[in-house]
Amino acid sequence: MSAIPRVNLAQFVKGSPEERQAFVKQLGEAYEDVGFVAVYNHGISDEDIDQLYAQIQNFFNKPGDYKKQHEVAGLAGQRGYTSFGKEHAKGSDAPDLKEFYQWGQTVEDDDPIKEKYPNNILVDEMPAFNSTIQSAYRSFEVAGRYLLQAIALYLELPENYFDAKIHNGNSILRAIHYPPITSEPKSAVRAEQHEDINLITLLVGASAEGLELYNRQNEWKSINAGPGEIVVNVGDMLQRLTNNRLRSTTHRVVNPPREKWHTPRYSIPFFLHPRAEMDLTCLDCCVDEKHALAYEPITAGEYLDERLREIGLKK
């Protein structure tokens, strides 16, 4: 885990003013330098994570015809199942070697934004699958909100700057399955190098190694969350908002060593998105004589549409 710093979220949530200030500084500096951190004491229990992995493995072990019953055309992969070969990294034509299932926002108040979100695709024969994913989704939202509050303070914004912007936001929980390798692969990479689209991504420990980040020394470094840790990285929306002050670091998933080809890999990232109307215009506090304005104004919804087209999920 030496490739990325470790931070204790309880220090921010339950700590003294001095502990909170230290956490804000540690998190902010890590995101300026590396773009990734490992977070412990994040509030998501090991039991909940184990149950989540058990449910998604159960689903992906189902026959292909069964899984495709939960694949709905026209949703750009934003809800339900997406079969192999549909998604590729920006700038690459090679499809990633994965299938995935996505669960989105469930609006539970009278917020009119509910009309803009498609319904989640339920797996009727697996009620525990649906309830487990929804519970995990809410847990990730809570942890993500605390992290964004710390980021806001680091940027000298009000602590609650992001709160209303992410309430009923367009976040996605994605369960990914990389199948065992059965023949000599054409590439050493399961998921090509890319940056995430959203504000921040929270990743619970994958079932196998493979995640790598590209650091400032132009080196690929392996990342594996330790026991009880989640990996949280900056996405392009936050990099854009901060005029490149916080770094959306390039990362990829590589194939395991030959002796582990027979093992599948499961991964569950939570892509924390704001509401579509959030303005991603660079913050004034991040633009000065040394840091010229790098991006034109755009909303989160417009930016998401643009990126979904670039990675092949939206026409």
SVG drawing of the C-alpha trace seen along z (x, -y; Angstrom):
<svg xmlns="http://www.w3.org/2000/svg" viewBox="-43 -36 53 58">
<polyline fill="none" stroke="black" stroke-width="0.4" points="0.0,0.0 3.0,-2.3 1.8,-3.6 -0.9,-5.7 -1.4,-7.4 -3.8,-5.9 -6.3,-8.2 -8.6,-7.6 -12.1,-8.9 -13.1,-8.6 -10.6,-11.3 -12.8,-13.7 -16.2,-12.3 -15.6,-12.0 -12.3,-13.7 -11.4,-16.9 -11.1,-20.2 -7.4,-19.6 -7.8,-16.0 -10.3,-17.1 -8.0,-19.8 -5.1,-17.3 -7.3,-14.9 -8.4,-17.7 -4.7,-18.6 -3.7,-15.0 -6.5,-14.2 -6.2,-17.3 -2.4,-17.0 -2.8,-13.4 -5.3,-14.3 -3.0,-17.0 0.0,-14.7 -1.3,-11.2 -5.1,-11.4 -5.7,-8.2 -6.0,-7.4 -6.8,-4.2 -9.5,-5.0 -10.1,-3.1 -12.8,-3.5 -15.1,-4.5 -18.3,-3.2 -19.0,-0.3 -18.7,3.0 -16.7,6.0 -19.9,8.1 -21.8,5.8 -18.9,5.9 -18.7,9.7 -22.5,9.9 -22.2,7.6 -19.5,9.6 -21.4,12.9 -24.5,11.5 -22.7,10.1 -20.7,13.4 -24.0,15.3 -25.5,13.1 -22.5,13.3 -22.3,17.1 -25.8,17.3 -26.0,18.4 -25.5,15.8 -29.2,15.9 -30.3,15.2 -28.0,12.2 -29.1,10.8 -32.7,10.7 -31.5,7.8 -29.8,5.9 -32.0,3.0 -31.2,1.2 -31.3,-2.6 -30.0,-3.0 -26.4,-3.5 -25.4,-0.9 -26.5,-3.1 -28.9,-0.5 -28.9,3.2 -26.6,5.6 -24.0,4.8 -22.5,7.8 -18.9,8.3 -17.3,6.0 -19.7,3.0 -17.4,0.5 -13.9,-0.7 -11.5,-3.3 -11.6,-6.8 -9.2,-6.8 -9.1,-3.1 -11.1,-0.8 -10.3,2.4 -13.3,3.5 -12.6,4.1 -12.7,7.8 -15.5,7.5 -19.3,7.6 -21.0,5.4 -24.2,4.6 -25.1,1.0 -27.4,-0.3 -28.4,-3.9 -30.1,-6.5 -33.4,-5.7 -35.2,-9.0 -37.1,-8.5 -38.4,-12.1 -40.5,-14.4 -37.5,-15.7 -38.7,-16.2 -35.3,-14.9 -36.8,-11.4 -38.4,-11.8 -35.0,-12.1 -33.7,-8.8 -34.6,-5.4 -35.7,-2.7 -33.2,-0.2 -33.4,3.2 -34.4,5.6 -33.3,9.2 -36.7,10.6 -35.4,14.1 -32.7,12.7 -34.4,10.3 -31.3,10.3 -29.2,9.0 -31.5,6.0 -31.6,5.1 -27.9,5.7 -26.9,3.4 -29.3,0.7 -28.0,0.8 -24.4,0.6 -25.3,-2.3 -26.5,-4.3 -23.4,-3.5 -21.2,-4.7 -23.2,-7.9 -22.6,-8.6 -18.8,-8.0 -18.5,-10.0 -20.3,-12.9 -17.9,-13.1 -14.9,-12.9 -16.3,-15.7 -16.9,-17.8 -13.2,-17.5 -12.3,-18.3 -14.5,-21.5 -12.7,-22.6 -9.3,-22.0 -10.3,-24.2 -11.4,-26.8 -15.1,-26.4 -18.0,-26.0 -18.0,-22.5 -21.4,-21.7 -20.5,-23.1 -21.1,-19.7 -24.0,-18.5 -26.9,-19.9 -25.1,-19.2 -24.9,-15.4 -28.3,-15.0 -30.1,-12.5 -27.1,-12.8 -26.6,-10.6 -24.2,-8.2 -23.7,-4.6 -22.7,-1.5 -21.1,0.8 -20.4,4.5 -17.8,5.8 -16.8,9.3 -13.6,10.1 -13.8,13.8 -10.9,16.3 -8.4,16.2 -8.7,19.5 -6.2,18.8 -3.3,16.5 -4.7,13.0 -4.1,10.5 -3.2,7.9 -1.9,7.8 -4.7,5.4 -8.2,6.3 -9.4,2.7 -7.4,0.1 -5.9,-2.9 -8.5,-5.6 -9.6,-8.3 -13.0,-8.2 -15.7,-10.6 -17.3,-11.5 -16.3,-13.6 -14.8,-10.7 -14.8,-6.9 -15.0,-4.7 -13.8,-1.1 -14.1,1.7 -11.3,4.2 -11.4,6.2 -11.4,10.0 -8.0,10.2 -5.1,7.9 -4.7,6.0 -5.5,2.3 -2.6,0.0 -2.1,-3.8 0.3,-5.8 2.3,-8.1 4.2,-11.4 7.4,-9.4 5.8,-7.8 5.6,-4.4 2.7,-2.0 2.2,-1.1 0.0,1.7 -2.8,0.8 -4.4,3.2 -6.6,2.1 -5.7,3.6 -8.1,5.3 -11.0,2.9 -9.9,0.3 -11.5,-1.2 -9.6,-3.0 -10.9,-6.5 -9.7,-8.5 -10.4,-11.8 -12.5,-11.8 -12.4,-14.1 -15.4,-16.2 -13.5,-17.2 -10.3,-17.7 -12.1,-20.0 -13.9,-21.9 -10.5,-22.5 -8.8,-23.6 -6.4,-20.5 -5.5,-21.2 -6.8,-17.9 -5.6,-15.0 -7.7,-12.5 -5.0,-9.9 -4.8,-7.5 -5.3,-3.9 -6.0,-0.4 -6.6,3.2 -4.0,5.7 -4.1,9.5 -3.0,11.7 0.1,13.8 -0.3,17.0 -0.6,19.2 -3.7,17.2 -5.4,17.1 -8.0,19.6 -9.4,17.1 -12.1,14.6 -11.9,11.0 -14.8,9.1 -14.7,5.4 -17.3,2.9 -16.6,-0.8 -19.1,-3.5 -18.9,-6.4 -20.1,-9.4 -21.8,-11.8 -23.5,-15.1 -26.9,-16.2 -26.9,-16.9 -27.3,-20.7 -24.2,-21.1 -22.0,-23.8 -18.4,-22.4 -17.0,-25.9 -13.5,-26.1 -13.6,-27.5 -12.3,-31.0 -10.0,-29.9 -8.2,-27.5 -7.5,-30.0 -4.7,-32.6 -1.7,-33.9 0.2,-30.6 -2.8,-28.5 -4.6,-29.7 -8.2,-28.7 -8.0,-25.2 -11.6,-24.4 -14.7,-26.0 -17.9,-26.0 -20.1,-22.9 -22.7,-21.2 -22.2,-17.7 -25.0,-16.3 -23.5,-17.7 -20.1,-16.4 -21.4,-12.9 -23.2,-12.6 -20.0,-13.6 -17.9,-11.0 -20.5,-8.2 -20.3,-8.7 -16.5,-8.6 -16.4,-5.3 -19.0,-3.7 -21.9,-3.4 -24.0,-6.1 -24.7,-6.8"/>
</svg>
